[in-house]
Amino acid sequence: MRWTPEQIGDLTGRTALVTGASSGIGLVVARELARHGAAVLLAVRDTAAGARAADLIRSSDPADGVASTGRVGVECLDLASLTSVHELATRVDQPLDILVNNAGVMSPPRHRTTTDGFELQFATNHLGHFALTGLLTPRLREASAPRVTTVSSLAHHGGNASVLEGNPREGYTPRASYAQSKLANLLFALELQRRAAASGSPVTSTAAHPGVSNTRLFTSTDGMGSNPVIRALGPVVGRVVLAGPDRGAEAVLHAATVAEPGSYSGPSSILGETRGPVGPARRSRWADDEFLAARLWERSEELTGVRFSP
């Protein structure tokens, strides 16, 4: 039987934080968690867009079966800034049951550097989420059964051991650098589960990819949308060719609520995992390289200055 968000149990009394929740897959994930009773924090860079998303979740029509029963709040978070990550972590002062590391930037045409000196995709997609998870670990450990889900991508298959270099300016290409950042997401999620299990931590870490979905990743001016042609045509083509964010969010919701520790969920069996029912997703040989994962973890600690509590 196909898994759907209707199978999510009652989340009343639990708190979730979803990054990049003002639109697309993040918004759907936040909406569904709130619909099942969770109090949800939308961690977004644009708080005005976040407020509109929160209003949309709160006003969902019960007749459509998507009415929210959980509280919805908005928090400012710029994952490209470690200062912003630290500031958000200090504002979260309650037990955290679910953390969904979803936000991302895809394929800026030119190498861009953040204020912390990192390449934009590596900083936003990986380092920011690594630091956020580490800083929120005390809040996660206060929950009875905490879960961390990190969103990777089919693109991770294009990554390799050069992920440790953090996408340097020399030889930068948009697609290859995006692939490295998504490989970093998957390596992090799997290594987090290994370390949690070894230390006796209650945290469950999972990963997921949404297949290929029609989201703002294609139109964001921080990424592919910086090309005006893609920005103009992307929404039109996407609606015709790609699955919508509701379908893309299914694997992420599965990973965030019921998937096994250390699992990687995604659309299965149809068109190379681009769409289809949720199931186990294929991982590249680099994603399964435990030595590479450990080295990336140590490198990420060095770059961010964030070290996880045992």
ZAGUPA-345391 format. One line per 5 residues: number of its first residue (from 1); their letters; for each residue x, y, z of N, C-alpha, C. Coordinates in nm, 3 decimals, m for minus. Layout:
% ZAGUPA-345391
NUM	a	X:Y:Z:X:Y:Z:X:Y:Z; ...;
***
This chain:
% ZAGUPA-345391
1	mrwtp	0.084:m0.119:0.000:0.000:0.000:0.000:0.088:0.125:0.000; 0.055:0.220:m0.083:0.132:0.343:m0.094:0.124:0.421:0.037; 0.241:0.465:0.086:0.243:0.549:0.206:0.204:0.692:0.168; 0.116:0.752:0.250:0.077:0.891:0.230:0.081:0.962:0.365; 0.082:1.095:0.364:0.082:1.170:0.491:m0.040:1.142:0.579;
6	eqigd	m0.146:1.084:0.520:m0.263:1.049:0.602:m0.227:0.946:0.708; m0.117:0.875:0.690:m0.078:0.772:0.785:0.006:0.825:0.901; 0.037:0.954:0.899:0.110:1.013:1.011:0.021:1.010:1.134; 0.077:0.970:1.247:m0.002:0.964:1.370:m0.023:1.101:1.431; m0.086:1.100:1.549:m0.114:1.224:1.621:0.016:1.283:1.675;
11	ltgrt	0.046:1.407:1.639:0.168:1.475:1.682:0.141:1.581:1.787; 0.024:1.578:1.846:m0.010:1.676:1.949:0.091:1.672:2.064; 0.136:1.789:2.105:0.232:1.798:2.214:0.377:1.796:2.166; 0.399:1.776:2.037:0.535:1.775:1.983:0.564:1.906:1.909; 0.691:1.940:1.905:0.736:2.062:1.838:0.829:2.026:1.724;
16	alvtg	0.806:2.089:1.609:0.889:2.065:1.491:0.944:2.198:1.440; 1.064:2.193:1.384:1.123:2.309:1.318:1.160:2.267:1.177; 1.113:2.343:1.079:1.136:2.312:0.938:1.207:2.430:0.874; 1.325:2.409:0.818:1.395:2.517:0.750:1.343:2.529:0.607; 1.345:2.653:0.555:1.298:2.676:0.420:1.150:2.645:0.404;
21	assgi	1.069:2.685:0.502:0.928:2.645:0.505:0.832:2.751:0.452; 0.882:2.852:0.383:0.792:2.956:0.333:0.728:2.919:0.200; 0.779:2.814:0.135:0.722:2.773:0.006:0.764:2.629:m0.024; 0.709:2.575:m0.132:0.752:2.446:m0.184:0.738:2.332:m0.085; 0.835:2.243:m0.089:0.832:2.122:m0.008:0.833:2.156:0.140;
26	glvva	0.912:2.255:0.181:0.916:2.293:0.322:0.781:2.337:0.373; 0.708:2.413:0.293:0.575:2.457:0.333:0.480:2.340:0.347; 0.485:2.246:0.254:0.398:2.128:0.262:0.432:2.045:0.385; 0.560:2.025:0.411:0.601:1.950:0.530:0.549:2.017:0.657; 0.567:2.149:0.667:0.519:2.222:0.784:0.368:2.212:0.797;
31	relar	0.300:2.226:0.687:0.153:2.218:0.689:0.105:2.082:0.739; 0.166:1.975:0.688:0.122:1.841:0.727:0.154:1.810:0.873; 0.270:1.854:0.920:0.303:1.832:1.061:0.206:1.908:1.150; 0.172:2.032:1.111:0.075:2.109:1.189:m0.064:2.047:1.182; m0.099:1.995:1.066:m0.230:1.931:1.049:m0.247:1.812:1.142;
36	hgaav	m0.136:1.747:1.174:m0.142:1.631:1.264:m0.112:1.669:1.409; m0.113:1.798:1.438:m0.111:1.842:1.577:0.018:1.902:1.628; 0.127:1.894:1.551:0.254:1.947:1.600:0.254:2.100:1.602; 0.325:2.156:1.699:0.355:2.299:1.696:0.475:2.315:1.604; 0.464:2.398:1.500:0.565:2.404:1.396:0.626:2.543:1.388;
41	llavr	0.759:2.548:1.386:0.833:2.671:1.365:0.882:2.673:1.221; 0.845:2.776:1.147:0.892:2.794:1.011:1.020:2.877:1.017; 1.133:2.814:0.992:1.262:2.883:0.998:1.296:2.930:0.858; 1.286:3.061:0.835:1.295:3.115:0.699:1.382:3.239:0.696; 1.439:3.265:0.580:1.521:3.385:0.564:1.434:3.509:0.549;
46	dtaag	1.324:3.496:0.476:1.232:3.607:0.453:1.113:3.590:0.547; 1.112:3.665:0.657:1.007:3.645:0.757:0.870:3.694:0.707; 0.867:3.788:0.613:0.738:3.830:0.557:0.675:3.715:0.479; 0.758:3.647:0.400:0.710:3.529:0.328:0.672:3.419:0.426; 0.748:3.406:0.534:0.717:3.308:0.636:0.584:3.335:0.703;
51	araad	0.555:3.464:0.728:0.428:3.500:0.790:0.311:3.467:0.697; 0.330:3.490:0.568:0.223:3.454:0.473:0.202:3.303:0.470; 0.313:3.228:0.477:0.302:3.082:0.478:0.230:3.035:0.605; 0.263:3.096:0.718:0.198:3.059:0.844:0.049:3.087:0.838; 0.012:3.203:0.781:m0.131:3.236:0.766:m0.200:3.133:0.676;
56	lirss	m0.131:3.092:0.571:m0.189:2.994:0.480:m0.214:2.862:0.551; m0.119:2.820:0.634:m0.136:2.694:0.709:m0.252:2.708:0.807; m0.257:2.820:0.879:m0.363:2.839:0.979:m0.501:2.845:0.916; m0.509:2.898:0.794:m0.639:2.918:0.730:m0.679:2.805:0.637; m0.603:2.696:0.637:m0.637:2.584:0.549:m0.780:2.540:0.574;
61	dpadg	m0.850:2.510:0.468:m0.992:2.477:0.474:m1.013:2.335:0.526; m1.084:2.320:0.639:m1.110:2.183:0.689:m1.178:2.094:0.586; m1.254:2.156:0.497:m1.323:2.076:0.394:m1.225:2.012:0.298; m1.108:2.072:0.287:m1.005:2.014:0.200:m0.920:1.911:0.272; m0.947:1.891:0.399:m0.874:1.791:0.474:m0.734:1.832:0.513;
66	vastg	m0.703:1.962:0.512:m0.569:2.007:0.546:m0.571:2.110:0.657; m0.676:2.113:0.736:m0.684:2.211:0.843:m0.574:2.188:0.947; m0.512:2.297:0.993:m0.407:2.288:1.093:m0.467:2.279:1.232; m0.415:2.189:1.313:m0.456:2.182:1.453:m0.343:2.222:1.546; m0.221:2.233:1.494:m0.107:2.272:1.576:m0.074:2.420:1.560;
71	rvgve	m0.002:2.474:1.655:0.040:2.615:1.648:0.148:2.630:1.541; 0.151:2.748:1.482:0.250:2.776:1.378:0.318:2.909:1.410; 0.451:2.909:1.411:0.528:3.030:1.437:0.634:3.049:1.330; 0.693:3.167:1.327:0.794:3.201:1.226:0.921:3.247:1.296; 1.034:3.194:1.251:1.165:3.235:1.302:1.256:3.273:1.186;
76	cldla	1.336:3.376:1.206:1.430:3.419:1.103:1.554:3.330:1.106; 1.591:3.280:0.988:1.711:3.197:0.976:1.773:3.214:0.838; 1.897:3.260:0.835:1.976:3.263:0.712:2.087:3.159:0.728; 2.071:3.046:0.663:2.166:2.936:0.680:2.303:2.968:0.624; 2.313:3.072:0.541:2.442:3.113:0.487:2.521:3.196:0.587;
81	sltsv	2.462:3.224:0.704:2.528:3.304:0.807:2.532:3.225:0.937; 2.651:3.191:0.983:2.663:3.118:1.110:2.613:3.203:1.227; 2.624:3.335:1.216:2.569:3.422:1.320:2.419:3.403:1.330; 2.350:3.399:1.216:2.206:3.379:1.216:2.169:3.243:1.272; 2.247:3.142:1.239:2.222:3.007:1.291:2.232:3.006:1.444;
86	helat	2.338:3.067:1.497:2.354:3.074:1.643:2.239:3.151:1.707; 2.197:3.260:1.645:2.090:3.340:1.703:1.960:3.263:1.710; 1.928:3.189:1.604:1.805:3.109:1.609:1.814:3.003:1.718; 1.928:2.936:1.727:1.942:2.829:1.825:1.920:2.880:1.967; 1.961:3.003:1.995:1.941:3.058:2.130:1.795:3.091:2.155;
91	rvdqp	1.717:3.113:2.049:1.575:3.148:2.067:1.487:3.024:2.085; 1.537:2.908:2.049:1.458:2.785:2.068:1.481:2.738:2.211; 1.381:2.752:2.294:1.398:2.724:2.437:1.306:2.615:2.488; 1.253:2.532:2.396:1.167:2.422:2.438:1.218:2.292:2.377; 1.177:2.177:2.429:1.217:2.050:2.368:1.176:2.047:2.221;
96	ldilv	1.264:1.991:2.139:1.240:1.985:1.994:1.229:1.839:1.953; 1.113:1.801:1.901:1.087:1.663:1.865:1.129:1.629:1.722; 1.111:1.725:1.631:1.139:1.700:1.489:1.214:1.819:1.431; 1.328:1.793:1.370:1.403:1.894:1.297:1.413:1.849:1.153; 1.364:1.932:1.060:1.370:1.899:0.918:1.465:1.999:0.850;
101	nnagv	1.581:1.951:0.812:1.682:2.033:0.744:1.651:2.032:0.594; 1.568:2.126:0.552:1.512:2.123:0.417:1.564:2.232:0.325; 1.592:2.350:0.376:1.623:2.465:0.290:1.745:2.439:0.203; 1.748:2.504:0.087:1.863:2.483:0.001:1.873:2.586:m0.110; 1.991:2.593:m0.169:2.019:2.675:m0.286:2.069:2.582:m0.395;
106	msppr	2.025:2.604:m0.519:2.064:2.513:m0.627:2.129:2.588:m0.743; 2.254:2.555:m0.767:2.326:2.588:m0.891:2.334:2.736:m0.927; 2.385:2.822:m0.838:2.415:2.958:m0.882:2.513:2.953:m0.999; 2.496:3.035:m1.101:2.581:3.024:m1.220:2.726:3.061:m1.195; 2.751:3.142:m1.092:2.888:3.183:m1.060:2.919:3.151:m0.915;
111	hrttt	3.044:3.131:m0.884:3.088:3.104:m0.747:3.055:3.225:m0.660; 2.984:3.200:m0.552:2.948:3.306:m0.458:2.996:3.269:m0.319; 3.046:3.368:m0.247:3.102:3.345:m0.115:3.017:3.413:m0.009; 2.992:3.343:0.101:2.913:3.400:0.211:2.999:3.492:0.296; 2.936:3.560:0.390:3.010:3.649:0.481:3.108:3.571:0.567;
116	dgfel	3.085:3.442:0.584:3.177:3.359:0.662:3.290:3.303:0.575; 3.286:3.331:0.444:3.394:3.289:0.356:3.375:3.154:0.290; 3.253:3.098:0.293:3.227:2.968:0.233:3.149:2.984:0.102; 3.164:2.885:0.014:3.083:2.885:m0.108:2.936:2.873:m0.069; 2.849:2.947:m0.140:2.710:2.963:m0.099:2.635:2.831:m0.084;
121	qfatn	2.647:2.740:m0.182:2.572:2.614:m0.173:2.622:2.526:m0.059; 2.752:2.516:m0.045:2.808:2.433:0.062:2.771:2.491:0.199; 2.769:2.624:0.207:2.735:2.690:0.334:2.588:2.672:0.368; 2.501:2.699:0.271:2.357:2.695:0.296:2.306:2.553:0.312; 2.342:2.469:0.217:2.286:2.334:0.214:2.344:2.243:0.321;
126	hlghf	2.474:2.255:0.347:2.537:2.165:0.443:2.582:2.231:0.573; 2.675:2.325:0.565:2.735:2.377:0.689:2.631:2.442:0.781; 2.539:2.518:0.724:2.437:2.581:0.807:2.352:2.479:0.880; 2.313:2.372:0.809:2.232:2.268:0.874:2.314:2.186:0.973; 2.440:2.163:0.942:2.527:2.092:1.036:2.535:2.171:1.167;
131	altgl	2.561:2.300:1.156:2.573:2.384:1.275:2.440:2.393:1.350; 2.332:2.410:1.276:2.201:2.422:1.340:2.167:2.296:1.419; 2.190:2.180:1.358:2.160:2.055:1.428:2.245:2.041:1.553; 2.373:2.074:1.542:2.460:2.064:1.659:2.417:2.156:1.770; 2.382:2.280:1.736:2.342:2.377:1.839:2.207:2.344:1.901;
136	ltprl	2.121:2.273:1.825:1.990:2.236:1.877:1.989:2.099:1.944; 2.104:2.032:1.946:2.110:1.899:2.007:2.060:1.899:2.152; 2.093:1.998:2.236:2.037:1.997:2.372:1.884:2.000:2.374; 1.824:2.074:2.282:1.676:2.080:2.274:1.621:1.947:2.222; 1.691:1.885:2.129:1.648:1.756:2.078:1.653:1.650:2.188;
141	reasa	1.757:1.653:2.268:1.773:1.551:2.372:1.671:1.567:2.484; 1.606:1.682:2.489:1.499:1.702:2.589:1.367:1.637:2.546; 1.358:1.598:2.419:1.238:1.532:2.369:1.246:1.382:2.393; 1.131:1.316:2.394:1.130:1.172:2.426:1.180:1.086:2.310; 1.149:1.126:2.187:1.191:1.047:2.070:1.225:1.142:1.956;
146	prvtt	1.333:1.219:1.970:1.366:1.322:1.871:1.411:1.264:1.738; 1.375:1.335:1.630:1.411:1.292:1.495:1.469:1.410:1.418; 1.575:1.383:1.344:1.636:1.481:1.254:1.630:1.424:1.113; 1.569:1.498:1.021:1.564:1.456:0.881:1.634:1.560:0.796; 1.727:1.516:0.714:1.803:1.604:0.628:1.770:1.572:0.483;
151	vssla	1.736:1.676:0.407:1.693:1.657:0.268:1.813:1.660:0.175; 1.834:1.549:0.107:1.940:1.539:0.007:1.876:1.550:m0.132; 1.932:1.486:m0.231:1.883:1.499:m0.368:1.936:1.385:m0.454; 1.865:1.358:m0.562:1.919:1.268:m0.663:2.055:1.314:m0.711; 2.077:1.445:m0.705:2.204:1.503:m0.752:2.323:1.454:m0.672;
156	hhggn	2.301:1.396:m0.553:2.415:1.353:m0.473:2.499:1.248:m0.545; 2.438:1.179:m0.643:2.512:1.078:m0.719:2.627:1.141:m0.798; 2.622:1.272:m0.820:2.730:1.339:m0.890:2.843:1.386:m0.801; 2.830:1.362:m0.670:2.935:1.402:m0.576:3.042:1.296:m0.560; 3.154:1.334:m0.501:3.264:1.240:m0.479:3.349:1.287:m0.361;
161	asvle	3.465:1.231:m0.344:3.549:1.261:m0.228:3.593:1.406:m0.222; 3.581:1.479:m0.333:3.615:1.621:m0.332:3.518:1.704:m0.250; 3.414:1.640:m0.198:3.321:1.710:m0.109:3.395:1.776:0.007; 3.508:1.720:0.046:3.584:1.774:0.159:3.644:1.911:0.128; 3.652:1.946:m0.001:3.711:2.073:m0.040:3.614:2.190:m0.026;
166	gnpre	3.486:2.161:m0.010:3.389:2.268:0.014:3.362:2.358:m0.105; 3.369:2.306:m0.226:3.339:2.382:m0.347:3.426:2.506:m0.365; 3.555:2.489:m0.387:3.644:2.604:m0.405:3.613:2.679:m0.534; 3.660:2.802:m0.541:3.637:2.885:m0.659:3.700:2.824:m0.784; 3.819:2.768:m0.768:3.888:2.709:m0.882:3.810:2.588:m0.934;
171	gytpr	3.776:2.592:m1.061:3.705:2.480:m1.122:3.558:2.475:m1.088; 3.502:2.582:m1.033:3.360:2.582:m0.995:3.269:2.560:m1.115; 3.176:2.466:m1.102:3.066:2.452:m1.196:2.938:2.439:m1.115; 2.829:2.500:m1.159:2.706:2.502:m1.078:2.654:2.364:m1.040; 2.640:2.275:m1.138:2.579:2.145:m1.111:2.668:2.056:m1.025;
176	asyaq	2.797:2.054:m1.053:2.887:1.970:m0.974:2.894:2.017:m0.830; 2.895:2.148:m0.810:2.902:2.201:m0.674:2.773:2.174:m0.597; 2.660:2.180:m0.666:2.534:2.144:m0.602:2.536:1.997:m0.562; 2.584:1.912:m0.651:2.592:1.769:m0.622:2.677:1.743:m0.498; 2.788:1.812:m0.486:2.874:1.793:m0.368:2.800:1.833:m0.241;
181	sklan	2.726:1.943:m0.246:2.655:1.988:m0.126:2.547:1.889:m0.085; 2.482:1.824:m0.182:2.378:1.727:m0.149:2.437:1.594:m0.105; 2.554:1.559:m0.156:2.626:1.444:m0.101:2.662:1.472:0.045; 2.705:1.595:0.073:2.738:1.632:0.210:2.616:1.615:0.301; 2.497:1.653:0.253:2.375:1.633:0.332:2.355:1.487:0.369;
186	llfal	2.372:1.399:0.272:2.347:1.258:0.297:2.455:1.197:0.386; 2.579:1.233:0.363:2.687:1.185:0.449:2.664:1.229:0.593; 2.622:1.353:0.612:2.595:1.405:0.746:2.482:1.328:0.815; 2.372:1.306:0.743:2.258:1.237:0.804:2.295:1.097:0.849; 2.369:1.025:0.766:2.406:0.887:0.800:2.509:0.883:0.912;
191	elqrr	2.603:0.978:0.911:2.703:0.982:1.018:2.641:1.024:1.150; 2.542:1.114:1.145:2.473:1.154:1.267:2.406:1.033:1.332; 2.344:0.947:1.252:2.281:0.827:1.308:2.385:0.733:1.368; 2.497:0.715:1.299:2.602:0.628:1.353:2.652:0.681:1.487; 2.676:0.810:1.496:2.728:0.867:1.621:2.624:0.867:1.732;
196	aaasg	2.498:0.890:1.696:2.391:0.885:1.796:2.379:0.745:1.854; 2.382:0.644:1.768:2.372:0.506:1.814:2.491:0.468:1.901; 2.610:0.510:1.861:2.731:0.473:1.936:2.734:0.538:2.074; 2.673:0.656:2.087:2.679:0.728:2.215:2.556:0.703:2.302; 2.460:0.627:2.250:2.339:0.602:2.326:2.242:0.718:2.324;
201	spvts	2.258:0.810:2.229:2.168:0.924:2.217:2.032:0.878:2.168; 1.923:0.943:2.213:1.790:0.906:2.165:1.758:0.959:2.026; 1.846:1.039:1.968:1.818:1.102:1.839:1.816:1.000:1.726; 1.714:1.006:1.644:1.706:0.928:1.521:1.734:1.021:1.405; 1.828:0.982:1.320:1.861:1.062:1.201:1.822:0.986:1.076;
206	taahp	1.752:1.055:0.986:1.713:0.997:0.858:1.742:1.098:0.748; 1.734:1.051:0.624:1.751:1.139:0.509:1.642:1.108:0.408; 1.619:1.203:0.317:1.518:1.184:0.214:1.553:1.269:0.094; 1.500:1.230:m0.021:1.505:1.319:m0.137:1.367:1.324:m0.199; 1.329:1.436:m0.259:1.192:1.453:m0.310:1.171:1.410:m0.453;
211	gvsnt	1.272:1.351:m0.517:1.261:1.328:m0.659:1.287:1.458:m0.732; 1.212:1.484:m0.835:1.222:1.611:m0.907:1.086:1.679:m0.897; 1.082:1.792:m0.827:0.955:1.859:m0.800:0.960:2.003:m0.847; 0.844:2.056:m0.873:0.830:2.194:m0.919:0.829:2.286:m0.797; 0.945:2.338:m0.760:0.957:2.425:m0.643:1.036:2.550:m0.679;
216	rlfts	1.053:2.640:m0.581:1.123:2.765:m0.602:1.274:2.745:m0.622; 1.324:2.624:m0.602:1.466:2.601:m0.629:1.501:2.640:m0.773; 1.404:2.624:m0.863:1.431:2.652:m1.004:1.420:2.801:m1.037; 1.354:2.879:m0.950:1.333:3.021:m0.982:1.401:3.116:m0.885; 1.457:3.065:m0.778:1.523:3.153:m0.681:1.639:3.227:m0.746;
221	tdgmg	1.647:3.357:m0.720:1.756:3.437:m0.777:1.890:3.404:m0.715; 1.893:3.327:m0.607:2.019:3.282:m0.549:2.077:3.164:m0.625; 1.995:3.100:m0.708:2.042:2.982:m0.779:2.014:2.991:m0.927; 1.947:2.887:m0.982:1.922:2.882:m1.126:1.836:2.998:m1.174; 1.751:3.051:m1.086:1.665:3.161:m1.122:1.736:3.292:m1.146;
226	snpvi	1.867:3.297:m1.121:1.942:3.417:m1.154:1.949:3.435:m1.306; 1.925:3.326:m1.381:1.912:3.334:m1.525:1.769:3.376:m1.557; 1.748:3.493:m1.619:1.612:3.542:m1.640:1.526:3.450:m1.727; 1.587:3.376:m1.818:1.510:3.285:m1.902:1.454:3.170:m1.817; 1.540:3.112:m1.733:1.495:3.004:m1.645:1.390:3.055:m1.548;
231	ralgp	1.413:3.176:m1.497:1.319:3.234:m1.400:1.181:3.254:m1.463; 1.178:3.291:m1.590:1.050:3.315:m1.657:0.981:3.187:m1.700; 1.059:3.093:m1.754:0.999:2.971:m1.809:0.985:2.859:m1.707; 1.066:2.863:m1.600:1.066:2.754:m1.503:0.930:2.718:m1.448; 0.852:2.817:m1.398:0.721:2.782:m1.342:0.627:2.721:m1.444;
236	vvgrv	0.631:2.770:m1.569:0.542:2.720:m1.672:0.577:2.576:m1.708; 0.705:2.551:m1.735:0.750:2.416:m1.770:0.730:2.322:m1.652; 0.762:2.371:m1.532:0.752:2.287:m1.413:0.612:2.235:m1.389; 0.512:2.319:m1.409:0.374:2.276:m1.386:0.332:2.166:m1.482; 0.389:2.167:m1.602:0.352:2.068:m1.703:0.429:1.937:m1.685;
241	vlagp	0.558:1.947:m1.653:0.647:1.831:m1.658:0.670:1.766:m1.521; 0.679:1.846:m1.416:0.724:1.796:m1.287:0.610:1.770:m1.189; 0.638:1.685:m1.092:0.542:1.663:m0.984:0.536:1.786:m0.894; 0.423:1.809:m0.833:0.407:1.924:m0.745:0.474:1.900:m0.610; 0.487:2.005:m0.529:0.554:1.991:m0.399:0.484:1.897:m0.302;
246	drgae	0.351:1.880:m0.316:0.282:1.786:m0.227:0.336:1.645:m0.243; 0.358:1.603:m0.368:0.414:1.470:m0.391:0.561:1.466:m0.350; 0.635:1.572:m0.381:0.776:1.576:m0.344:0.797:1.569:m0.194; 0.702:1.623:m0.118:0.715:1.627:0.028:0.688:1.492:0.095; 0.627:1.398:0.022:0.589:1.272:0.085:0.709:1.198:0.145;
251	avlha	0.818:1.190:0.069:0.935:1.117:0.119:0.995:1.187:0.240; 0.994:1.320:0.241:1.048:1.395:0.354:0.962:1.373:0.478; 0.831:1.376:0.462:0.741:1.351:0.574:0.755:1.208:0.627; 0.771:1.114:0.537:0.793:0.974:0.577:0.920:0.965:0.661; 1.027:1.028:0.614:1.153:1.023:0.688:1.142:1.093:0.823;
256	atvae	1.065:1.199:0.829:1.055:1.279:0.952:0.964:1.218:1.057; 0.885:1.118:1.019:0.786:1.066:1.114:0.796:0.916:1.141; 0.822:0.835:1.038:0.813:0.690:1.060:0.931:0.609:1.007; 1.018:0.668:0.928:1.127:0.590:0.864:1.225:0.537:0.968; 1.292:0.429:0.933:1.388:0.366:1.023:1.512:0.453:1.041;
261	pgsys	1.576:0.444:1.157:1.701:0.519:1.179:1.805:0.489:1.071; 1.870:0.594:1.021:1.973:0.575:0.921:1.923:0.544:0.783; 1.792:0.559:0.759:1.735:0.527:0.628:1.740:0.648:0.536; 1.722:0.619:0.407:1.719:0.722:0.303:1.596:0.696:0.218; 1.497:0.785:0.228:1.369:0.765:0.160:1.359:0.852:0.036;
266	gpssi	1.282:0.804:m0.061:1.259:0.883:m0.182:1.154:0.818:m0.268; 1.113:0.885:m0.375:1.023:0.820:m0.470:1.093:0.696:m0.527; 1.019:0.591:m0.545:1.083:0.467:m0.587:1.033:0.420:m0.724; 1.121:0.367:m0.799:1.096:0.283:m0.917:1.050:0.354:m1.044; 1.011:0.478:m1.039:0.958:0.541:m1.159:1.055:0.645:m1.212;
271	lgetr	1.097:0.630:m1.338:1.183:0.728:m1.404:1.304:0.764:m1.320; 1.375:0.661:m1.274:1.498:0.685:m1.201:1.479:0.757:m1.069; 1.371:0.724:m0.998:1.340:0.783:m0.867:1.300:0.930:m0.877; 1.263:0.979:m0.994:1.220:1.117:m1.005:1.080:1.137:m0.949; 1.001:1.030:m0.947:0.866:1.036:m0.891:0.821:0.895:m0.856;
276	gpvgp	0.708:0.884:m0.786:0.658:0.752:m0.751:0.631:0.739:m0.603; 0.581:0.625:m0.559:0.552:0.603:m0.418:0.679:0.601:m0.334; 0.666:0.636:m0.208:0.780:0.643:m0.118:0.837:0.505:m0.091; 0.969:0.497:m0.094:1.038:0.372:m0.062:1.184:0.400:m0.035; 1.264:0.296:m0.014:1.408:0.315:0.005:1.471:0.372:m0.121;
281	arrsr	1.556:0.474:m0.103:1.622:0.537:m0.217:1.764:0.483:m0.232; 1.814:0.488:m0.354:1.950:0.440:m0.382:2.053:0.543:m0.334; 2.160:0.493:m0.278:2.269:0.579:m0.232:2.393:0.550:m0.316; 2.470:0.654:m0.345:2.593:0.635:m0.420:2.697:0.565:m0.332; 2.802:0.515:m0.394:2.907:0.449:m0.316:2.976:0.548:m0.224;
286	wadde	2.982:0.676:m0.265:3.044:0.776:m0.178:2.958:0.804:m0.056; 2.826:0.798:m0.073:2.736:0.821:0.040:2.753:0.713:0.146; 2.790:0.593:0.104:2.809:0.482:0.198:2.952:0.472:0.251; 3.037:0.568:0.217:3.177:0.567:0.259:3.187:0.625:0.401; 3.197:0.538:0.501:3.198:0.583:0.639:3.323:0.664:0.673;
291	flaar	3.435:0.631:0.610:3.557:0.707:0.633:3.541:0.850:0.580; 3.482:0.865:0.462:3.458:0.997:0.407:3.360:1.075:0.494; 3.257:1.008:0.544:3.160:1.075:0.630:3.224:1.127:0.757; 3.313:1.047:0.817:3.381:1.089:0.939:3.474:1.208:0.913; 3.541:1.204:0.799:3.630:1.316:0.764:3.550:1.443:0.738;
296	lwers	3.435:1.431:0.671:3.350:1.548:0.646:3.298:1.604:0.777; 3.262:1.517:0.869:3.214:1.561:1.001:3.322:1.644:1.071; 3.442:1.591:1.074:3.552:1.663:1.140:3.581:1.795:1.070; 3.576:1.795:0.937:3.599:1.917:0.862:3.489:2.019:0.889; 3.366:1.973:0.901:3.253:2.062:0.927:3.264:2.123:1.067;
301	eeltg	3.310:2.045:1.163:3.334:2.100:1.297:3.439:2.210:1.293; 3.546:2.188:1.216:3.652:2.288:1.205:3.600:2.417:1.142; 3.521:2.403:1.036:3.474:2.520:0.963:3.369:2.599:1.038; 3.280:2.530:1.108:3.171:2.598:1.178:3.202:2.632:1.323; 3.296:2.562:1.381:3.323:2.581:1.523:3.221:2.515:1.612;
306	vrfsp	3.132:2.435:1.554:3.025:2.368:1.630:3.062:2.222:1.649; 3.062:2.179:1.773:3.088:2.038:1.806:2.968:1.982:1.881; 2.928:1.865:1.840:2.809:1.803:1.899:2.839:1.748:2.037; 2.741:1.761:2.127:2.754:1.699:2.258:2.745:1.548:2.243; 2.818:1.472:2.324:2.809:1.325:2.315:2.666:1.277:2.337;
***
